[in-house]
């Protein structure tokens, strides 16, 4: 009869969970040994727990099913929390398996003993369970998978004591069926249709704010039909879990990260209709500024909650408006020219738009260096965009690992800032070990540029050299090409647009992991950075057309 770990392995594979991102320790050795009992399970070793959790996040975003993680005790879980937080905010399904001491050993309070359940609840508020027996282990696992896979999607944490894992008598458990999500009810659809019609009749503005699954093609097309028929504005949440975009798909304008710019986008909206999205709020609090970004004159409606069927809900709304046969406006195919001259963040984004292959997966954690990415890739061949859903940096490289394993036939392009890359730089080793088709671009501007911007925005007094030194990465300047080569990834440095474009062309033409270090100045520095807070403060007092033009200049849609 199989032991607990072997039965658990069969339960996972039978449920379609056939990838496990691991960073194991002593307590997990029986699970590790059980990997060889199940040939369908792919085990991917990660050198840091944040890589394992971020990879599981990226995998699930692209595979539409959970992967498992294997983490070592509470300390290992703690090391992986940031990317589990991102997964939670993105409503991404992840099965988080955390090893623990044997049940009879916990009373001795050994050096690595901790309260794992309390740690886990920060990122798994909907499901945390410690398996108490080998006989019940697979039932617990099936419950965890049901929780993770059900809408809206979540991180489910199963804590696996060592003796439950090695105990004999494990019995695999079958996967549980999930109920089909319901659409918005007729009364909700009718009320929202009436609000849109009233706004149109009065010359006002209604907007659909799309998030989560509403940013996939079927929902985008339904929303675009409504926009074409009724003049509704299409908006996307600021950091989408997965956005399908490019030539031939409906274009949608992402909400701006900076609250002042988001205020410009919403200023004239009278009715804001949420579709698997939250009403916009400021990313942080700022002295004297509102946290709620919805204008006081705007009414917020919810068409589809995160547990409802977004496409069917939008189709119902289209029928209620008479928009079911409307022709949606689709993004035309366009590419920018080949950039030349001194390398800048904008020219890196331009080169990406010039060369981006069809069906690519773009992981964007470029922070300030990626401000122009959306503009230059809007008309590129169809691609998926993954972003930093929870704001906890260090997500980009691990997400690329997971996405490449989920979609091995698709090219993955990870665009990452220099500071954020150092949080999970060990991802490069896993890319090399697994020979993943990932091209990583690291923007090396030797600065936490976004924090320099924030330092100006928060109104801090007397910003001196000691404060500034906490936000720069000078002395020594990091050499990412050398780090990548030390982990087995082919890497080059580029200082001109010609060097970068040629390197990107070569990387995309060859399988296997590549890294290009783009040595650039800060995108927002010097006078630009000093003027930006003043400019943002002035936006509410400017004529709407001028404010919109400035918004497009600072942060293109």
QUINOR-V217333 format. One record per residue. RES is the residue in three letters. PHI is phi in whole degrees, -180 to 180 (none if undefined). OMEGA is omega in degrees with one decimal (999 if undefined). NEAR is the number of other ideal C-beta (glycine too) atoms within 12 Angstrom. Layout:
RES,PHI,OMEGA,NEAR ; RES,PHI,OMEGA,NEAR
//
This chain:
UNK,none,-177.2,13 ; UNK,-69,173.3,26 ; UNK,-81,-175.6,31 ; UNK,-60,-177.8,45 ; UNK,-64,-179.9,44 ; UNK,-67,177.3,33 ; UNK,-66,177.3,40 ; UNK,-63,-179.9,49 ; UNK,-60,179.4,40 ; UNK,-67,178.0,32 ; UNK,-60,-179.2,41 ; UNK,-65,-176.6,44 ; UNK,-65,179.0,29 ; UNK,-63,178.6,23 ; UNK,-90,178.8,34 ; UNK,89,177.0,25 ; UNK,-91,-172.9,41 ; UNK,-121,174.0,28 ; UNK,-135,177.7,40 ; UNK,-131,177.3,41 ; UNK,-94,-165.9,49 ; UNK,-118,165.6,39 ; UNK,-147,-167.4,39 ; UNK,-86,172.1,36 ; UNK,-136,-173.6,25 ; UNK,-57,-175.7,22 ; UNK,-66,-175.8,39 ; UNK,-103,-171.7,38 ; UNK,-65,178.6,22 ; UNK,-74,172.6,35 ; UNK,-65,178.4,46 ; UNK,-59,179.9,30 ; UNK,-63,-178.2,21 ; UNK,-70,178.3,36 ; UNK,-58,-179.3,31 ; UNK,-76,177.4,15 ; UNK,-84,-176.4,25 ; UNK,-131,-175.9,28 ; UNK,-64,-178.9,13 ; UNK,-79,-177.8,19 ; UNK,-87,174.9,32 ; UNK,-96,178.9,27 ; UNK,-106,-176.8,36 ; UNK,-120,-178.4,39 ; UNK,-79,177.0,28 ; UNK,-122,-174.3,45 ; UNK,-87,177.0,28 ; UNK,-151,-174.5,34 ; UNK,-63,177.6,41 ; UNK,-65,174.3,44 ; UNK,-71,-179.5,46 ; UNK,-61,-177.1,49 ; UNK,-71,177.6,56 ; UNK,-68,177.1,57 ; UNK,-68,177.0,61 ; UNK,-62,176.3,54 ; UNK,-63,-179.5,59 ; UNK,-62,178.6,55 ; UNK,-60,-175.4,47 ; UNK,-67,178.1,48 ; UNK,-60,-176.4,48 ; UNK,-95,-178.2,40 ; UNK,-87,-175.6,32 ; UNK,58,172.5,21 ; UNK,-157,-176.0,28 ; UNK,-78,160.6,45 ; UNK,-101,174.2,49 ; UNK,-104,165.6,50 ; UNK,-110,171.3,58 ; UNK,-131,-175.0,49 ; UNK,-121,-173.2,48 ; UNK,-102,172.6,36 ; UNK,60,-177.6,38 ; UNK,-66,-179.7,34 ; UNK,-67,176.5,24 ; UNK,-65,176.2,38 ; UNK,-61,178.8,47 ; UNK,-59,178.6,27 ; UNK,-64,-178.2,31 ; UNK,-100,-170.9,49 ; UNK,-64,-173.3,35 ; UNK,-58,-178.9,34 ; UNK,-79,169.3,54 ; UNK,-69,174.1,51 ; UNK,-61,177.6,33 ; UNK,-60,178.0,45 ; UNK,-64,179.1,50 ; UNK,-62,-179.4,37 ; UNK,-66,178.4,35 ; UNK,-86,-178.3,43 ; UNK,57,-175.8,37 ; UNK,-100,179.6,51 ; UNK,-77,178.1,42 ; UNK,-139,171.0,54 ; UNK,-100,-174.0,50 ; UNK,-102,-179.5,56 ; UNK,-101,-176.2,58 ; UNK,-119,177.5,55 ; UNK,-70,178.2,44 ; UNK,-140,173.0,43 ; UNK,-59,172.6,32 ; UNK,-55,-174.1,27 ; UNK,-56,-177.4,24 ; UNK,-80,-177.2,15 ; UNK,-92,-172.9,20 ; UNK,-64,-176.2,25 ; UNK,-67,-178.5,10 ; UNK,-86,178.2,12 ; UNK,51,178.7,11 ; UNK,-64,-170.7,18 ; UNK,-54,-177.1,12 ; UNK,-98,178.5,24 ; UNK,-70,176.9,19 ; UNK,-156,178.5,24 ; UNK,-88,-173.6,21 ; UNK,-67,-177.3,38 ; UNK,-61,179.1,24 ; UNK,-64,177.6,18 ; UNK,-62,-174.0,27 ; UNK,-68,-175.1,41 ; UNK,-65,175.9,24 ; UNK,-62,-176.3,26 ; UNK,-115,179.5,40 ; UNK,-127,-175.9,37 ; UNK,-64,-176.3,19 ; UNK,-93,-179.8,29 ; UNK,-157,169.4,34 ; UNK,-137,179.4,31 ; UNK,-148,172.4,34 ; UNK,-99,177.9,29 ; UNK,-66,-175.1,42 ; UNK,-100,-178.4,22 ; UNK,-154,176.5,23 ; UNK,-63,-178.3,33 ; UNK,-63,-176.7,20 ; UNK,-97,-172.0,27 ; UNK,-57,-174.7,45 ; UNK,-71,173.4,39 ; UNK,-66,175.7,27 ; UNK,-61,179.5,36 ; UNK,-64,178.9,48 ; UNK,-63,176.4,34 ; UNK,-63,179.9,28 ; UNK,-63,179.6,45 ; UNK,-66,176.9,43 ; UNK,-61,178.7,31 ; UNK,-65,-177.4,31 ; UNK,-66,-172.6,46 ; UNK,-81,-179.3,35 ; UNK,-70,177.9,25 ; UNK,-68,11.3,28 ; UNK,-88,-173.9,32 ; UNK,92,-176.9,38 ; UNK,-158,171.5,36 ; UNK,-86,176.6,49 ; UNK,-110,-175.7,42 ; UNK,-110,175.7,49 ; UNK,-112,-179.6,50 ; UNK,-95,-169.7,44 ; UNK,-118,176.5,55 ; UNK,-63,-174.1,37 ; UNK,-59,-177.6,36 ; UNK,-73,173.1,26 ; UNK,-67,179.1,41 ; UNK,-71,-176.4,43 ; UNK,-87,-177.6,31 ; UNK,-63,177.6,30 ; UNK,-80,174.5,20 ; UNK,99,177.1,19 ; UNK,-72,-179.7,35 ; UNK,-129,-179.3,26 ; UNK,-63,-178.3,29 ; UNK,-117,-179.4,27 ; UNK,-75,177.1,17 ; UNK,-67,179.0,25 ; UNK,-91,176.0,21 ; UNK,-70,179.0,12 ; UNK,-105,177.6,19 ; UNK,-71,176.4,13 ; UNK,-71,-179.4,12 ; UNK,-69,179.6,23 ; UNK,-88,174.2,18 ; UNK,-83,173.8,28 ; UNK,-60,-179.6,36 ; UNK,-76,-173.8,20 ; UNK,-62,-178.2,16 ; UNK,-66,178.3,14 ; UNK,-63,179.8,26 ; UNK,-61,-178.2,31 ; UNK,-64,-179.2,20 ; UNK,-65,-179.6,22 ; UNK,-71,176.9,39 ; UNK,-60,179.1,34 ; UNK,-64,179.1,23 ; UNK,-63,178.7,35 ; UNK,-64,-179.0,40 ; UNK,-65,178.2,25 ; UNK,-66,178.5,20 ; UNK,-63,-179.8,30 ; UNK,-64,-177.9,25 ; UNK,-66,-177.4,14 ; UNK,-93,-178.0,14 ; UNK,79,179.7,11 ; UNK,-88,-175.1,24 ; UNK,-126,169.2,32 ; UNK,-114,-179.2,41 ; UNK,-138,170.7,45 ; UNK,-97,174.6,50 ; UNK,-103,-174.0,44 ; UNK,-99,175.7,51 ; UNK,-145,174.4,43 ; UNK,50,-176.3,38 ; UNK,-73,178.3,41 ; UNK,-73,179.0,50 ; UNK,-99,170.2,47 ; UNK,-93,-170.7,34 ; UNK,-54,-176.8,28 ; UNK,-58,179.2,24 ; UNK,-71,178.2,42 ; UNK,-60,-179.8,39 ; UNK,-66,177.7,34 ; UNK,-63,178.9,41 ; UNK,-65,-179.0,52 ; UNK,-67,175.6,34 ; UNK,-64,178.1,32 ; UNK,-63,179.7,47 ; UNK,-62,-178.2,37 ; UNK,-65,-176.6,26 ; UNK,-81,-167.5,28 ; UNK,-115,177.6,36 ; UNK,71,-180.0,27 ; UNK,-77,177.2,45 ; UNK,-82,179.3,37 ; UNK,-104,178.3,45 ; UNK,-125,175.0,39 ; UNK,-120,176.7,42 ; UNK,-57,-170.8,41 ; UNK,-63,-179.2,38 ; UNK,-125,-177.4,35 ; UNK,-69,172.6,40 ; UNK,-64,177.4,44 ; UNK,-158,-179.7,46 ; UNK,-117,175.6,44 ; UNK,-89,-172.1,35 ; UNK,-149,178.4,41 ; UNK,114,-176.1,36 ; UNK,-58,177.9,24 ; UNK,89,178.0,26 ; UNK,-113,175.8,33 ; UNK,-64,176.1,40 ; UNK,-85,178.5,36 ; UNK,-137,-176.8,43 ; UNK,-88,178.7,37 ; UNK,-74,172.7,37 ; UNK,-62,-179.2,41 ; UNK,-75,176.3,35 ; UNK,-69,-178.6,34 ; UNK,-73,-173.7,36 ; UNK,-59,-178.7,34 ; UNK,-63,178.9,34 ; UNK,-74,174.7,37 ; UNK,-62,177.0,41 ; UNK,-61,176.6,36 ; UNK,-65,-179.0,37 ; UNK,-64,-175.1,39 ; UNK,-101,-169.1,40 ; UNK,-55,-174.7,31 ; UNK,-104,-179.3,24 ; UNK,-83,178.8,39 ; UNK,-94,179.6,30 ; UNK,-133,179.0,37 ; UNK,-108,-173.3,42 ; UNK,-110,-175.4,48 ; UNK,-89,176.4,36 ; UNK,-129,-174.5,49 ; UNK,52,-177.7,41 ; UNK,-149,174.7,42 ; UNK,-100,173.3,27 ; UNK,-63,-173.0,28 ; UNK,-66,173.0,36 ; UNK,-131,177.7,22 ; UNK,-66,-179.1,27 ; UNK,-62,176.5,27 ; UNK,-133,172.1,18 ; UNK,-89,178.5,16 ; UNK,-130,-179.2,22 ; UNK,-56,175.5,15 ; UNK,75,-178.2,11 ; UNK,-121,-179.7,25 ; UNK,-72,173.8,20 ; UNK,-88,178.8,18 ; UNK,-82,-174.7,20 ; UNK,-90,179.4,35 ; UNK,-76,179.1,32 ; UNK,-59,-179.5,25 ; UNK,-64,-179.6,14 ; UNK,-87,-176.1,16 ; UNK,-104,174.9,30 ; UNK,-99,-178.9,26 ; UNK,-99,176.7,29 ; UNK,-121,175.8,36 ; UNK,-121,179.0,31 ; UNK,-79,-178.1,49 ; UNK,-137,175.5,41 ; UNK,-80,178.9,28 ; UNK,-62,179.2,31 ; UNK,-101,-177.9,25 ; UNK,-105,-178.6,32 ; UNK,-82,-174.7,31 ; UNK,-70,-176.0,42 ; UNK,-67,179.0,31 ; UNK,-64,178.3,26 ; UNK,-64,178.7,42 ; UNK,-68,176.2,46 ; UNK,-63,177.5,29 ; UNK,-63,178.9,31 ; UNK,-66,177.8,45 ; UNK,-60,179.2,35 ; UNK,-65,180.0,24 ; UNK,-63,179.4,29 ; UNK,-91,-173.4,36 ; UNK,75,-175.4,18 ; UNK,-103,-172.0,31 ; UNK,-65,-179.1,21 ; UNK,-107,179.8,14 ; UNK,-67,179.6,23 ; UNK,-90,-179.0,15 ; UNK,-70,173.9,30 ; UNK,-79,-177.0,23 ; UNK,-112,179.9,24 ; UNK,-67,176.8,29 ; UNK,-74,177.7,15 ; UNK,-79,177.1,18 ; UNK,-145,174.7,20 ; UNK,-137,173.4,25 ; UNK,-74,176.9,27 ; UNK,-72,-179.4,15 ; UNK,-75,-177.2,21 ; UNK,-73,-179.2,33 ; UNK,-141,173.5,19 ; UNK,92,-178.2,17 ; UNK,-60,-176.0,20 ; UNK,-78,174.4,36 ; UNK,-133,177.4,31 ; UNK,-61,179.6,40 ; UNK,-62,-179.5,33 ; UNK,-72,173.0,38 ; UNK,-62,179.0,48 ; UNK,-63,178.3,42 ; UNK,-65,177.5,32 ; UNK,-64,177.5,45 ; UNK,-62,178.0,50 ; UNK,-63,-179.9,39 ; UNK,-68,-170.4,29 ; UNK,-115,-172.0,37 ; UNK,-53,-178.4,40 ; UNK,-77,177.7,29 ; UNK,-64,174.4,20 ; UNK,68,178.8,23 ; UNK,-74,170.7,39 ; UNK,-115,-178.6,46 ; UNK,-107,176.2,49 ; UNK,-104,-172.6,53 ; UNK,-107,169.0,46 ; UNK,-132,-177.7,48 ; UNK,-81,179.7,44 ; UNK,56,-176.3,39 ; UNK,-66,-178.2,41 ; UNK,-71,-178.0,43 ; UNK,-100,-176.2,46 ; UNK,-57,-176.4,39 ; UNK,-98,-175.9,34 ; UNK,-62,-178.4,41 ; UNK,-61,-179.6,38 ; UNK,-63,-173.4,27 ; UNK,-82,-179.1,32 ; UNK,-110,-175.8,41 ; UNK,-57,-177.9,36 ; UNK,-101,176.6,25 ; UNK,-69,175.9,37 ; UNK,-54,-176.4,28 ; UNK,-49,-179.6,29 ; UNK,-155,174.8,39 ; UNK,-106,178.6,41 ; UNK,-119,175.3,45 ; UNK,-111,-176.1,48 ; UNK,-131,-171.7,43 ; UNK,-84,-169.0,44 ; UNK,-63,-175.4,42 ; UNK,-106,178.3,32 ; UNK,78,179.6,25 ; UNK,-87,-171.1,32 ; UNK,-70,-172.6,34 ; UNK,103,-176.0,39 ; UNK,-92,-167.3,52 ; UNK,-62,-177.6,54 ; UNK,-64,177.1,57 ; UNK,-63,177.0,60 ; UNK,-58,179.1,58 ; UNK,-65,175.9,53 ; UNK,-58,-177.8,55 ; UNK,-65,-179.8,55 ; UNK,-64,-179.7,47 ; UNK,-68,178.3,42 ; UNK,-75,177.9,40 ; UNK,-68,-174.5,37 ; UNK,-130,-172.7,30 ; UNK,-65,-178.9,24 ; UNK,-92,-177.6,18 ; UNK,-109,176.6,30 ; UNK,-72,178.6,37 ; UNK,-115,178.3,51 ; UNK,-122,179.5,48 ; UNK,-105,179.3,53 ; UNK,-111,-165.2,51 ; UNK,-136,174.5,47 ; UNK,-74,-177.1,45 ; UNK,-68,179.9,42 ; UNK,-66,-178.1,35 ; UNK,-67,-178.0,47 ; UNK,-63,-176.4,42 ; UNK,-71,178.0,26 ; UNK,-69,-175.8,32 ; UNK,-139,-176.7,46 ; UNK,-63,178.8,35 ; UNK,-62,177.0,34 ; UNK,-55,-177.6,56 ; UNK,-61,179.9,44 ; UNK,-63,178.8,29 ; UNK,-66,176.2,39 ; UNK,-59,-179.6,45 ; UNK,-70,-177.8,29 ; UNK,-62,-177.6,23 ; UNK,-91,-177.7,31 ; UNK,51,-176.4,21 ; UNK,-85,-177.8,41 ; UNK,-85,-177.7,33 ; UNK,-122,169.2,49 ; UNK,-108,-179.2,47 ; UNK,-103,172.2,54 ; UNK,-114,177.1,54 ; UNK,-109,177.6,49 ; UNK,-83,-178.2,50 ; UNK,-99,174.5,43 ; UNK,-107,175.9,39 ; UNK,55,-177.6,29 ; UNK,-160,162.3,37 ; UNK,-84,-169.2,32 ; UNK,-61,-177.5,37 ; UNK,-64,179.3,37 ; UNK,-75,172.4,30 ; UNK,-64,175.7,35 ; UNK,-64,-178.0,32 ; UNK,-64,178.5,29 ; UNK,-60,176.9,28 ; UNK,-73,-173.2,32 ; UNK,-74,-174.0,33 ; UNK,-77,177.6,20 ; UNK,76,179.5,18 ; UNK,-65,-179.7,19 ; UNK,-88,169.2,10 ; UNK,50,178.3,10 ; UNK,-79,-174.6,22 ; UNK,-108,-175.3,11 ; UNK,-65,179.5,10 ; UNK,-67,176.8,10 ; UNK,-65,-179.7,19 ; UNK,-61,-176.2,21 ; UNK,-68,178.3,17 ; UNK,-77,-173.4,18 ; UNK,-119,176.7,27 ; UNK,-116,-179.0,25 ; UNK,-114,176.2,29 ; UNK,-84,170.0,17 ; UNK,64,-1.3,9 ; UNK,-90,172.9,9 ; UNK,-75,-176.8,18 ; UNK,-70,176.3,27 ; UNK,-115,-174.0,22 ; UNK,-74,177.6,38 ; UNK,-62,179.2,30 ; UNK,-68,178.0,21 ; UNK,-62,-179.1,28 ; UNK,-63,179.2,38 ; UNK,-62,177.5,21 ; UNK,-67,177.7,18 ; UNK,-106,173.5,26 ; UNK,90,179.9,22 ; UNK,-105,175.5,39 ; UNK,-63,-173.3,27 ; UNK,-146,175.6,33 ; UNK,-139,174.0,30 ; UNK,-107,177.7,27 ; UNK,-130,178.7,35 ; UNK,-121,175.7,23 ; UNK,-124,178.8,22 ; UNK,-63,179.4,31 ; UNK,-65,178.5,19 ; UNK,-61,-177.5,28 ; UNK,-65,-177.2,42 ; UNK,-62,178.2,32 ; UNK,-65,179.6,23 ; UNK,-65,179.3,34 ; UNK,-67,178.1,41 ; UNK,-59,-179.2,24 ; UNK,-67,-178.9,21 ; UNK,-64,-178.8,36 ; UNK,-70,-179.4,29 ; UNK,-86,-175.1,16 ; UNK,-123,178.0,17 ; UNK,-70,177.3,21 ; UNK,95,-175.9,27 ; UNK,-75,176.4,36 ; UNK,-139,173.8,38 ; UNK,-134,174.4,44 ; UNK,-120,176.7,43 ; UNK,-93,-179.7,41 ; UNK,-95,-179.5,48 ; UNK,-87,-169.6,34 ; UNK,-138,167.8,40 ; UNK,-78,176.5,26 ; UNK,-63,178.4,35 ; UNK,-70,177.8,35 ; UNK,-123,-177.7,39 ; UNK,-148,174.9,27 ; UNK,55,-176.9,15 ; UNK,-63,178.9,12 ; UNK,-56,-176.8,22 ; UNK,-69,-179.1,30 ; UNK,-72,-178.1,17 ; UNK,-77,-172.9,18 ; UNK,-55,-179.4,33 ; UNK,-59,178.4,28 ; UNK,-64,-180.0,18 ; UNK,-63,180.0,31 ; UNK,-65,179.3,34 ; UNK,-65,-176.2,23 ; UNK,-81,-172.4,17 ; UNK,-56,-177.8,33 ; UNK,-63,-177.9,22 ; UNK,-92,-178.4,17 ; UNK,-88,172.6,20 ; UNK,-56,-175.3,15 ; UNK,-53,-179.5,20 ; UNK,-64,178.2,13 ; UNK,-67,179.3,18 ; UNK,-61,179.6,29 ; UNK,-65,179.4,26 ; UNK,-64,177.9,17 ; UNK,-66,178.0,29 ; UNK,-61,179.8,33 ; UNK,-64,179.7,21 ; UNK,-72,-177.5,20 ; UNK,-76,-177.0,32 ; UNK,-140,-178.7,35 ; UNK,-59,-179.0,26 ; UNK,-66,999,30
//
